Amino acid sequence: MTLGRVIERYGTALAGVLLVVFLVVFANNFASPANLLNVLKQVSFLAILAMGFTFALITAELDLSFANLCSLCSVVIGGLIHSEIAIPLAVAAGLAVALAGGVLNGLLITGLKVPSLIATLGTASVANGFAFMISGGVAFVGRWDPAFLALARGKIAGIPYLVLIMAAVVLLAFFVSTKTRLGVHMQATGEAAEAARRNGIDVRRMKFLGMVFSGLTAGLTAVLLVANLSSAAPQMAGDFLLNGIAAALLGMTMFTPGKPNIAGSFCGALIIAVLANGLVLLGAPYYLQDIMLGVIIIGSVAFSASVLKKAAFSL
């Protein structure tokens, strides 16, 4: 493999490693075990959401509703727990809403032929409206069952459950996308839908499943967010939209350049979390993180413009 090829495939990942080295040297306490665990905990939510968004992107579709759907599921779960509904039922209800959101997106895109950019913007707005309707615009807060809160706050052998759940989701997503027939069919659908159709692949089903997977990860993230914060608010996942998109786009610049991939999305999420943590430790202005995030998105989109255009407006 030539040097140019190595840089093309692994350049972004190597840049992430250099960022870590820089922060170890210049940012006080960055390399402390407590801070590194904190980074892994903080990236857990983003990484799980990025996995779902990546599955949608693999099938050449965009899901811009995952953050609002996550907030809606959080409000559903928090509201039911606040009303003293059994926690398993509250969690099941939140996951059911997430599944319904993914199914709705899938039907709009594959059944009604609405471009995913438009369809998911619409469902995002609907989810946002329902979240405010259910909550009345205020957060549900309470002292809830410690067993439920332990989902996001507990540890085993010093490793937070959040990190273990994230690792399980990432490994499962990687396995499905690269080692199963379903994953191969989803990738074929995203790369050349007509060719995939002619080879007997149910393209509509692949796109539908991509949106469903994105919805389900939004629901899982909602459960963990509510357990971590012991509260639920109508816009609690709003900040994850741009971060999740940026993680997936950054992932498209490494490993399989120009193509959405699970490993790249996870590394992209990790780079964003490390950067945010490092800027805080360096005492940088709060707005610098948004500026850097914008630069990452613009650079990544410039690298993968053709893939994103197809995902946004394909019929």
N, C-alpha and C positions, 0 to 999 in steps of 0.2 A: 504494500500500500504506500503510495507516494505521500510526501509531506503535505502537499496541498489537499489530498484526500483526507488525511488525518485531521487537518485543521477544519475542513468542511464538516466532518462528522462529529468531531469532539471539541471543536474550538470553544463553543459556548460552555460546555461542561468544564473545560480547563480554565476558562475565565472565572467560573464559579469557584473553582479550587483556589485560584489566585486571590479572589475576593476574601475567602476564608483566611488565607495566610495573612493578607493585609490586616484584617480585623484582629487576628490573634496578636499581631505585633503592635498595633496602634490603638486598639479599643480595650480599655480596662475591663477586666472580668469577662470578656467575650468567651474565652476558652474555659471558664469555670464550669464544672459539671452541672451546677444549678442552672446556669444560663443556657447551656447547650440543651438540657432537658426542656427548658422553657421554650426554646426555638422549635424543638420537635413537637411540643404540645400545641404551640400556636400554628404550626404549619399543618397540623392534622386536619383541621376543618377545611382549609384551602385545598389540600391535596385530595381529599375525598371528593369535594365538589369538582375539582379539575378532572378527576377520573371520569365522571359522568359526562362532563362537557366534551371530553376527548372522544368518548364513544360516539357521541352525536357527530362530532367533526370527522371521525373516521369514515362515517357513512355519507360524508359530504353534506351535512346539515348543521345549522347553527341553533343552539338553544340559548336564547337571551333571557329566559324566564327562570333559570334555576335559582338565582338568588332570591327573587320575590317568592317563588314557590317554597323555598326553604323557610323564609320568614313566616309565610302562611301556615306551614306545618308546625312551626315553633309555637305560634299563637294558638293553634288548635290543641296541641299537646299541653301547653301551659294553662290554657283556659279550662280544659277538662280537669287537670290536676288541681287547679285552684278551686274548682267546683266539687272537689272531693270524689271525683270519679276514680275508679281503680287505675293505678298507674299502667298496668299492662294494656288495659283497654284504651287509655289515653295515647299510649305509644302506638298501638295498632291503628287508631284513628288517624294519627299524624302520618303514618306510613301509607295508609289507604289514600289520603289526600294527595300524597306525593305520587303514588301510582296513578291516580286519576289524572293528575296534571300531566304526567308523561304520556299517558294514553291519549289524552285530549290533543296534545301537541302532535303525537304520531298520526292521529286520524286527520287532523287539519292538513298535515303535510302530504300524507300518502293517499288520503281519501278525497279531500277537497282540492288538492293540488295548490294549496296556499304556500308561497315561498316561506321557508323557515324563518327568515329574518322578520317578516311581517307577522307570521303566525305566533311566534314566541314573544314578540313585543306585545301583541294583543293579550296573550295569556298572562304575561308578566303584569300588565295593568289590571287584569281581572283579579289575579292573586293578591295584588297590593290592595285593591278595593275591599276584598273579602277580609284581609288581615285587619284593616282598620275597622270594618264593620263589626267583626267578632270582638275585637279588643276595646273598641271605643276610643282608640288612639292612645291608650295607656298600657303600660307594661303589667303583666301578671307576675307578681312576686310573692314568694312564700317560703316557709321552712318545710321543705318537702322530704319525703322518705329518704334517709341516708343511703339505702340500697340503690335507689334510682340515681342519686347524685354521684355515687361511686363509679358509675359508668364512665364519667369524665374526670373524676377527681381521684379515683383509687389507683393503687400501684400494686405490682407484683414483682418481687425481687428488685425493688427500686425503680422499675420501669413503669411509667404511667399507662393505665389502660388505654388512654387516648392514642398513645404511640403504637401500642400493639394492635388496636383496631385499624388504625391507618395502615400499618404494615400489611395486615391481612387483606384489606381492601385493595391496596396497590398490587400485591402479589396475585390476588385473584383476577384483577383486571388485566394484568400482564399475561397471565396464563390463558385467559379466555381470548384475548386479542391476538395472541401469537401461536398458541399451541392447540387450538380447537378449530373444528370445521366452521363453527359459527364465526369465530374471529376472522378466519381467512375469507369467508363470504362477505363479511362486513367491510373488510379492506378492499376486496374486489369491487364491491358496490361503490365505494367512495372514489376509487381510482378510475373506473370506467363502467358506469352503470349499464350502458347498452350492451357492452361485451359480456358483462356478468349475466345480464338477462338472457342473452343468447346461449349462455352456457348452463342454463337451468337454475340459476340462483334467483330466489324470490327477492327481488330488489326492494319492493315495498315493505316486505317483512323486515328486512335488515334495517332500513331507515326507521321503521316503527320501533324496533327494539332499541336502536340507538337513542331515541328520544325517551323511551321508557327507562332505560338504564340511567339516563341523566336525571330523570325525575326521582328515581329511587335513591340515588346518592344525595339528592337534596333532602329527602326525608330522613335518611340516616344522619346526615349532618345536623338537621334540626333537633333530633333526639339528643345528640351529644352537646349541642349548644345550650339547650335548655338545662340539661343535667350539669353542665359546667358552670353556668351563670346563675342557676336557680331562679331564672326569670325568663319571660318571653315577651318580646315587643314586636310591633308590626313591621319594623324595618331593621331588625337585628342582624340580618344577613346581607344588608344592602351593599356593604363595602366589599363583599366577596365577588361581585359581578365582574368588575374590571380586573381584580386580582386573579380570578379564575381564568378569565379569557387570556390575560397576559401569560399565565403559567403554561397554558396549552400552546399559545403562539410561540413562546420562548422554546418550548419543547420541540417545535417543528424546525428549529434551527440546529438540532443535534441528533445524533444517532442515525436517523433516517431523514436527512435534510429535505424540507419541503413537504413532509408527510406527518400528519398527527400521529403520535405514538405515546404509549403509556409511560414508558421509562423517561422520555423527554419531558412529559408534562409534570411528572413527579420532581424531576430535577429542576424544572422551571419554577415550581412552587417553592422548593427548598431555597433556590437562589433569591427569590423575592422575599421570603421570610428572613433569611440571613441578612439581606440588604437592609430591610426595615429595622431589624434588631441592631445591626451595626450602626446605622445612622443615629438611633437613639443613644447608644452608648458613646458615640463620638460627639454628642451634643449638637447635632445638626438641626437646623430649623425644621419644624414639623411639616412644612409644605414641600420640602425637598424630596420627600418620599413620593408625593404625587407627581412631581416633575420627572423623577427617575422612572416611575411606572409608565408615564406617557412616552418617554423615550424608548422604553422596552417594547411597548405596544407598536409604536410607529416603525421601529427597526424590524420587529418580527413580521409585521404585516407586509413591509416592503420585500421581505425575503420570501414570503409565501402568499403573495397577492392572488395568484391564479386559483389556488386551492380555496381561499376564502371567498372569492367571487362566485365560484361554483357552489359553495355551501350556502351562501346567502340568498342567491337568486335562482337556483336550479328549480325546475318545474317537474 
